[in-house]
Amino acid sequence: MCAIHQPNFFPRLSTLAKLFASDVWIVLDDVQFARRDYQHRARLGALADPGDRRWLSLATHLPQGRSTLVRDARLADPERCRRRVQQLTYQTYGRSLNWPAVKAVVDPVLEEFKSTKRTAAVAEASTLALLAAMGWPGTVVRSSELTARTGRSARLADLTVATGSRTYLCGRGGMRYVEPRAFAEAGVAVVPVLPPEISGPPWEHAQSISALWALAVVGARGLRRELQDAASPARGA
């Protein structure tokens, strides 16, 4: 089972759930960088009131302007970004009883700043840190390492097949544009992975704020159980 997604900085729980349900995450690193997306920023929900939100952004330089690919985007000031991440995550979640679990996710990201100037590397590290905290046993490959056609759905189908997968896990946004025929021709099943429509933690803000909030509220064990339950329908498809 394969999920294909751009590297997101401390991704939303809806994105994390899709990746957690997969056996393979194809990091979509050779598409155009989008400043209005989540590739370089995360929306943090306040611990007591997740409706109170602030952006945690990585100042990013695009060497080729708007045509810059995700993998080529550069941190404008890595050290300043590192300090900002350290300070804002602690300010937002430091009072949580589950702060040690949050810190265990944030710390590897802080280390990543010391060895790279690529925004995508930091964003990918943040997602992998969350997945590791959830005990995800999957593997990671990058789209730039694989061969695929150029059409959107055809490319996604080709990337899925290139990893030996026969199921493409699709989020809510993707379900609006995927062309089933392209996947059917490649022998790939398309399975939606949608966050549970539950009022209350951790899912009520799954599509709008970073999964760090859910981790801070229910802890690593609690969130792992929630993700396992959410993945069950996809795994049984």
Secondary structure by P-SEA (a helix, b strand, c coil): cbbbbcccccccaaaaaaaaacccccccccccccccccccbbbbcccccccccccccccccccccccccccccccccaaaaaaaaaaaaaaacccccaaaaaaaaaaaaaaaaaccccaaaaaaaaaaaaaaaacccbbbbbcccccccccaaaaaaaaaaaacccbbbbcccccccccaaaaaaacbbbbbbbccccccccccccccccaaaaaaaccaaaaaaaaaaaacccccc
